[in-house]
Amino acid sequence: MYVCNCFGVTEAQIQRHADDGACTPRQVASACKAGTDCGSCVRRIQAILGRGECSRREPAYQGGQVVSGLEEAEALDEAA
């Protein structure tokens, strides 16, 4: 079944891109242009991707130091 009529992209093609690591409609669009013309298929692409279930996502913060040198920056501000 076609998901993107503008570019003739099927549900199987979208699923293949998801299996290859695409996690967002934008990543699918980069691979096959689906969703870049009229945009009516973007919600269907999101549903196929299983929005929020990408196995490759990692949390942005993993317990490390986010800002290094903060004490030095504060000291410079106080000196000025």
Secondary structure, 3 states (H helix, E strand, C coil): CEEECCCCEEHHHHHHHHHCCCCCHHHHHHHHCCCCCCCCCHHHHHHHHCCCCCCCCCCCCCCCCCCCCHHHHHHHHHHC
